[in-house]
Amino acid sequence: MTVPTTPAPPRHLIEVTAHGADPTGARDSAPAVQDAIAAAHRAGGPVTLRFAPGTYAFRASSAVRRELYVSNTVGADPRYREKAIGILLEGFDDVEIDGGGALFEYHGRQTSIAVVDCGRAELHDFAVDMVQPTVVEVTVRETGVADAGPYRLLSVPPGTDVRPHGRTVTWVGEADPAGGDPAWTGEGKLDYCQVFDPRANRTWRTDCPLFEHVERITATPDGLRVEYRADAPVPDDQGLVYQLRHTDRDHPGAFVLESEYARFRGVRFGYLHGFGLLAQSGGDLLVQDCVFATREGTGRTTAGFADFVQASGLSGRVVVEDCRFDGAHDDAINVHGLYLRVDRVDGDELELSYPHPETAGFPQFAAGERCEIVRVGDGAVVATDVEVLGVDGPSGRDHAHDLTRMRVRCARPLPDAVAASGPGELAVENITRTPSVTVRRSTFANLPTRGVLVSTRKPVLIEDCVFSGLGMAGVLITCEAGSYWESGPVADCTVRRNRFEDLGGPAVLISPPHFPAAGAAVHRDIRVVGNEVTNCASWPNDNPRPGPDSGNWLVDATSVDHLVVTDNTTTAGALSVRLDHCPDAQVEAGTGSPVDVDRPGTEAP
């Protein structure tokens, strides 16, 4: 008997050039692409938006505007409620962007692409860049001492607008022809600085000395000549690249919101303003065969204002495969949930608040989801698998409700330990919104912080990657009620067959800031197997003694049950492992290099 099948609906094809998009980059293509998206909605069913090869300009003055609240950015700051979005895919069941190898160039501060309330979204084969990025890059081309005192010759990438006046400079962002005002401005060293050393291939956070003790600044054909007072220190930083910026994360660079499935494939992210690719409160995020790095010929070294990829409160899968991450201002990948602070308990209701200033304004719970309540001081679980019956809180799309507070009604009476708690003693995590994570065959370089940060209780696999020249650990496993308020504990994690080299910390750092002195640990079932480690310690590394400063620092672990470390190798000497409150850890050489184990103490801090 043949079972009848329902044929798949036809896929509609929308050519954006047929709606007036300009592949030469001479004209603003934002209105034409919006018209093509409207045609895609009218077509109904599965739809592909196709770009012909070329360059497409997107100006912030023509962007779609939406009030949206985004994790880890600007919280409830009313100045940044409204986001400008160059390409907005909203409310599609099945949508595809076929980039055809095109370059999308963005003029002014905006989110490059947003996928909002979609069922399935496939985005592939295009590049994203900003014409005049919001990170200023200054290379020290020459240093020395002249008759009047020390000096530096500084160069900047082509297109940088820098205007010296007196003893400082003004940086001016690109002006939009429609409005005339620059996208941004700033003085001198701006608000944040990190340094890239192209000779050592390393990046670190530091203060900016370029505009201190200045006598005069003059313009040169490719930058600036800065002359210092006679008593100023003689510069010794020739060849370094100072990366300067403001600190407000006013837009996500790309955004996926409350969508069931979003896949980015073969995309080159040359610069992401404000934040990185951020997926929030949805299902699956797949990032495959993508490059997060500056485009050749731009003269730039910074590709990301903050993290490259962040997933906050997803409930499906995060899959990152065959990608390259080079030149961000924070972690390459950060996958986490969120803790909300318990301010008051009223019967079966919890009054909660967003405690971190960078996160607010969007719903964190829904009826039918489940939560876990922990003590902020030590991370101990007070109640788990608590069902949510109802929520009164912000929508994430407007500011009609208090953006930092919500009430959650639970399905059963709360334990006495919850009811008796004081304001701020407890925190709540939504354990329904926690994804599995796979990161494989990817490279991480020139980051001031970590390669991968994970805080999720579903399975995590990090394999066959290369972590090189990072300022901190290669992999950070954490759980941070009370600090960044990113949840939650890790319960099944494998880190295997990776190469860690020239890091500013251990290859793998397992570091909850607070943990119980007795009973169950914060994390469990973590395996670090078959990795290769070289010079993973705080650098410069000049301490020949065994231990975490020896240069082969493999694992620094705190509060883990069932930790296994085996079969890892280094090119010379022994590996170093530090264990704190990991009572049943199995650490052995196996088929790898010898391992020195340090157990600094048994008492909680």
N, C-alpha and C positions, 0 to 999 in steps of 0.2 A: 504494500500500500504506500503510495506517495503522499507525504504530508505537504500540503500547500504552504508556500512561504510568501511572506509579504515583501515585494521588491523594495529595495532602498529608494527613498525619494531622490529625484535627480538633483545634482549639485549645480547651482547657478554660478556663473562666472561674471564678475564685474571687473571691467578694465578701468583702472582709475584715470588713465589718460583720456578715455572717452568722456570723462566728466570734467576735463580741463586741467588735470594735474600736469605739471611742467617738468619733464625729466632732464631739463638743462640746468635746473636750480636757479634760473634767473628770476622767476616769479614765485610768489608765495603759493604753495600747493595746499595749504591747510583747508581753505574753503572747498576746493575741488574734491579733496579726499573725504571731507564731511558729506558732500553731496553723493559721492559714491557709496558711502556707508548707509546713507538714507535709502538709496536705491537697493542696497543689499537687504535692508529690513523689508522693503516693499516686496521683494522677490519671494521671501519666505523660504523655509526649508534650509538645507545645507547650502552654504554660499562661500565662494572664494573671491577675495579682493586681490587682483593681480597688478603688480607694478612692472612696467617695462624697465629694462636696465637704464641707469642714469643717476642723477642727483636730484632730490626733491627737498625744497626748502619749506620749513614750518616755522612761522613767526608766532611769538607768544601773543601778540595783539589779536591774532585770528583764532587762537585756540578755543576749544570748548571749555566752559567753566563749570565746575561742580564743587559744592561744599562737601568735603570728605575729611575724615579724621583717620590718621595713619599711625600705626605703632612705631615707637622709637624715633619720632621725628620732632614735632613742635608741640605736642600735647594739645592743650586747649587754648593756645595763644590765638586771640581773635585776629591778629594781623594776617594769619596764614590759613584762615578757614577755607578760602576758595582756592582750588587748584586749577591751574591752566594745563590742559591736556592736548597734546598735538594730535594724537590718533586715539579716539575713544571707541572701543568695541563694547557695547552695552546691551544686555538683554538678548543676546543671540543663543539659540540652542546649539548650533554647529557652525562655527565661522573659522575661516582660514585667511591668513595673509601670506601670499606668495610674493616675496620681495624681489625675485628675479635678479638678485645680486645688486640691487640698488643701494644707494647711500641716502639715508634720511638725515638731513642737517637741520639742527634746531637753533633758532635765533631767539635769545632771551630765556629767562627762567621758566621752565615748564616740565611736566612729566612727558616723556617721549611717547609712550604707549600705555594705555590702561585697558585692562580686561575686567569688566564689571558685570556681575550677575549673569554670567554666561554658563552654558552647559559644557561645551567643548570648544576650545580655542587652540588652533595650531598656527604658530608664527615662525616663519623660516626664511632663510636666504636673503638677508639684508644686513646693512650696517647702520649703526646709530652713532651720531657724534654731535657735539655742540660747537658752533662756529667760534665763539669766544668763551671758553670755560670760566667757571666761577672759582677756580683755583689758579692763583698766580704762580708762575714758575720762574725762578731767578737763578741763573747759573753764574757762579763766581769764575770768570774767565781769567782774571789775573789779579794778583795781590802784590803789594810792595810798599816801599817807603820813598816818598818824594821829598823835595826840600822842605815842604811845609808840614809833612807828617805822613802817616799811613794812608793807603787808598785801596779801593777795590774797583775793578772794572767788571760790571755786571751785564749779562746778556739775557734777553727774554725771547720767547718764541714769536714768530711772525704774527702780526695782528694784535699784539698786546698794546693796549693804550695806557701808557704811564706818563705822568706829567709832573716833573720835578718843580718844587717851589720852596725856596728857602732851604731848610734842613730836613725836609721830608718829601714825600711824593704822594700823588693821588692816583689810584688805579681806577679806571673807568671801564665799565662793561659796555657791551654793544648797545647802541641806540636803535630803537625800532623806528623805521620811517613813519609809521602811523602815529606814533606818539611823541617821538623826539627825545624822551628821557632815557638815560642809560638804564640797562637792566639792573645794574648795581654799581656802587662806588665804595671806595675804602681808602684809608690812609696808612702809609708806612707798612708796618709788619702785619697788619690786620689782626685777627683774633687767635689764630692757630698756626703753628708751624711744624712741619716735619722736614727731614733732610734725606735726600737720596744720594748715595755715593755710587756713581756708575762704575768705578774701578773695582770696588768690593761687592757690588751688586746687593747692597743692603740699604734699608730705610729705617729711620728711627725718629721718634718725637723729641723735640728740643725747643729751646727758646731761639728767637731770631736775633742775631747780632748786627744785621746789615745796616740798621738805621739808628744805632746808638753811637754817641760821641761824635756826631756828624758836624763838620765845619761847613761843607757845601756839597750840593749835588747838581750835576749838569747832565744833559742828555747827550748820548752818543748815537751813531747810526744804528746800532743794534741793541741799545739799552741805556746804561747809566754809568757815569763815573762818580763814585762816592769818595770824597776826601774827608779825613777824620782829623780831630784835634791832635796836636803834637804829642800830648800825653796819653792818647788812646792806645789800646793794645794793637800790636801788629798782627793783621789777619794771617791765619794759616789754613784757610779752608778752600784754597784754589781747587777747582774741579767739582765742588759739591753743588747740588741743586737744591735750593730752598723752595719749598712748596707752601704757599701762604693762602689762607682763606678766612672767610667769616665762619661762624659756627651754627647758624640757624639752618636746620634741615627743612626748608620750606616746602619742598616737593619730593616725593619719591621719584627716582630716575625713571623707573618703569613700575607699573602697579597692577597686581592681580587681586581683585576683591570679590569675595563670596562667589567664587566660580568653581564648578565641579572639577574641571580638568583644564590645565593650561600647559602647553608645551612650546618651548623655545628651542629651535634647532637651527644650527648654522648661522647664528646671529653674531655679529661683531659689535661689541659695545665699546666704542672709542672713548666716550666720556659720559658719565651719568651724574647729572646735577642733583644736589640735595641729599640723595641717598642712593641706593642701588636698585636692583630688581627686587621688589618687596611683594610677597604674597601673604594675604591676611584673610583669616576666617573662611577658608574654602576647603577644597578636597585635595586634588593632586597637583603638584608642580613638578614638571620635568624640564631640565636644562641640559641639552645634549649638543655636543660638538660646537660649543660657543666659545668665543674669545672675549675676555674682559681685559683689554689693553689698548694703549694709544695706537692710532693708525700711523703707519710709516709716513714720514715726510712732514708731520705736524710740528716736530721739534719739542714735543711734550713728553712727560714721563708719568703724569697722573691721569688715571682713567676713571677714578671714582671718588666722589666727595666724602663718602663714608664706607659702609659695607658694600660688597658687590652683590651678594644674594642673601636675602633674609626671608625666613618663613616664620610667621607669628600666628599661632592658633589654628594651624591647618589640621585636618582630621584624616587625611588620606596618606599619600606618599610624597616624599621629596626625593627626587632622583637627579643627581648631577653626574654626568658621564662625559669623558673625553673633552674636558674644558681646560682653558688656560686662564689663570688669574694673575695679573701683574699690575701693580701700581695703584692700590686703593689707599684710603686714609683710615681704614679700620679693617675688621675681619673680612676674609673673602666669603665665607659662608657662616651664617648664624641661624640655627633652627631652634626655636623655643616656643613655650607657651608663656602665659603671664600669671603672676600672682597679684591678687587684689587684697588690700588690707581690710581686715574686719574692724570696723569702727564701733559697731553696736550689735548686740544680739537681742532679738525681741521674739521670744517663743520659737516658732519655726522659721523666722525671717532673719536674714543677715543684712545689715547695712554695710556696704562696701565702698571703697574708694580706690581710684588710681593714684598710687603714691609717688610715682616717678614723673617728673615734669615733662618728659619727652613723650609720654603715652597717655591718651585720654580720648573720650568722645565717641567711642564705638562700643557696640554690645559685646560682652564677653561671655554671656550665658544665654541659653534658650531652654524653653520647657522640654523636658525629656532627657537633657544632658545630665552628666554626673560630675561631681566635684569632690575634691579632697581638701581637708583643712589641716594645716600644719602650724606648729609654733614657730614664730619668726626667730626667736632667740637661738634655737638649736635644730630646727628642721624636723623635729619629731612629729609623726602623724598623730593627729587627735581624732579625726573622723575621716572615713573614706567611703567611696561609692555612694555618696549622698545625692539622691535624685533631685533635680530642679523642677518645681511645678510652675513657677512663673517669675517674670522679671519686670521691674520697672526701672528703666535706665535710658541712657542716650542711644540714639538710632545709628550714629555714624554718618548721617547724611544731613543733619541740621543741628541747630543749637537751641531748640525749643526746651530741652531738658538740661539739668545740671550736667556738665560734660565730665565731671570727675567723680560722680557718685551714682550708686544704684542700689536697689533693694532686690534681694533674691529670696523667694519663698521655697522652702524645702519640703520634701514629701513625707518626712518623718521627723519626730522630735529630735532635737540636737542633743548630743551627750552633755553631761554636766560640765565637763572640762571646757566645752565651747560656751555654754551658757554663763559660766562663772568668769570668763576671760575679761580682761580689761581692754580698752581701746588700743588697737595697734599691736596686741600680743599675738594675734593669729593672722594667717593669710590663707586665701582660697585659690585653688587652681582648678580650671576646667579640664578634667582628665579625658573627656570625650574628644576635645580638640587637641590631639597630640598625634603627630605623624610618625610613620616609619621613615628612615633615612638611608639612602645609598649614595655614597660618593666613591667613584672609581675612575681610574685612568686619567687623572687630572693633575695639573701642575700648579704650584703656588709659589710666587716669588715677589720680592720687593713690597712687603707689607709691614707696617709698623707693629702689628699685633699678631693675631693667630691666623692659621689657614682655615680650620674648621672648628666651630663652636657648636656643641650640641647639648640640649637639655630636653630630652623626650624619653618617655618610658617605653615606647614601642621599639622594635628592633632597629639597630644602627649598624651599618657595615661601611667601613672606610678601607678601601683596598687598592693596591697597585698605583698609588699616587706618589708624587715627588713634592716635598716641602723644602724650599731652599731660601736662605737669607731672610728669614722672618725675624721680627723684633722680639717676639715672645715664643710661646710653645707652638708646635705644629698643630696639635689637636688639644682643645680644651673641653673637658666635660665638667659641667658645673650645675648649680641649682641655687638661685640667688634671691630668696625671700629676704627683704631687708636692705638690699643694695640696689642692683638693677631691677629686681623684682621679675626676673625671667625664670620661668619654671620649665621643667620640673626634674625629678630624679631620673637617672638612667638605669634601666633594668635589664638590658640585653644589648651589649655592644661588642663588636669585633673590629679591631684595628690590625690589619695584616698585610704583609708584603709591600709595605711602603718604604720610601727612602726619605730620611730626615737628615738634612745637612746644614751646617752653619746657621743654627737657630740661636735666639737670645734666651732660650729656656729649654726645658725638657722636650723630648719628642711628644710625649703625652702627659698632660697635666690634668689631674682629677682633683678638683679643688672647690668643694662647697665652702662658702665663707663661714657657715655655721653648721654644726653637726652634733648629734646626741653623744653624751659621754658614755652611755651604756645602751644596750639593746640593739635593735636593727640599725645598720648603717644607712646613710642617705642613698648610696648607689649600690648596685649589685650586678653580678654576672658580667664582668668586663674582661675581655681577652685581648692581650697585646702579643701577637704571634708573628714570627718570621719577618720582622722589620730590620732595616739596615740603618745604622745611626753613625753620624760623623759630626763631631764638634757641636753638639747640642748642649750648650751651657751659656750662661751669661757671658757676653763678649764685650770688650776683648778678653780672650781666654788665655791667661798667663799663669794659671795655677796648676802645677804638675802633680798635686796630690790626688790620690784616689777620691772618689765621691762625686757629688753633683757638679763640682767645679772642674772635673777632670776632662771634660769635653765630650763624654759619651753618655750624657744624662738621658736615659731612656724613659723612665716613668717617675713622676712624683704624684703619689696617690694618697688621698685622705678620705676616710670613712667609706670603705668599699667592702662589701661581703662578696666572697667568691671571685676574687681577682686572680687571673692566671696570666703570667708573663713567662714566655718560653720561646726558644728557637730564634732569638734575635741576634744580630751580629754587628760588629764594628770592625774597622780596618786594623786597629791596633789597641791592645790593652783590654781592660774589662769594661763592661757596661755598668752604669750606676742606676740603682733604683732606691727611691725613698718611700717608706711606708709609714703612715700615721693612722692608727685606728683601722687597720686592715687585718684583723686577727687570723683569718684562715687563708691569707694570700699564698698562692703557689708560685714561687719565683725560682726558675731554674735555667741553666744554660741550654739544656736539651741538645739539639744539634748545632747550637750557635756558640757565641762567645761567652766567656765567664761573666758572672754577674756579682757585683758587690752590692749588698743590701744594707741600707741605713734605716734603723727604726728609732726616730728621735725621742719618742716618749709614748706614754700610754694614757696621759690625762688630756682631756679636752681643754682647749684654750679658754 
